Amino acid sequence: MNNENELNILAGISTLIFIVCGMGYMVWASAFVSVHLWIWFVVPVFGLTPLTMPQAYGIALLVNYWTYHHTFSQFNQDKKEWSEQLTEIFTILIIPWLYFVCGWICYNFFMK
């Protein structure tokens, strides 16, 4: 039984690491694409200055945070183990703070 609990904890930690890495990649990719699209289309049309990567990263964080939608799994809800339900609830509670930490790091280390 103890071995099963350790596996559940390891699965939860692995899931959190995967979410953090995935979120970091998604925001970086959004920032990279945003910088280039901004330079190609907004700068020539409106005469605005190009975005830096940290600025685009911060904007990508904000847009991703505002448009993030998590839905609970509706299918097989009764068949989910408590650890899976707990992981899903924990994910919903931690996501805003992960965005906040990423934004804080970007603002304090790259924009000052």
Protein Blocks (a to p, Z undefined) as FASTA:
>chain_A
ZZmmmmmmmmmmmmmmmmmmmmmmmmmmmmmmmmmmmmmmmmmmnopacddfklmmmmmm
mmmmmmgccdddfbhklmpcfklmmmmmmmmmmmmmmmmmmmmmmmmmmmZZ
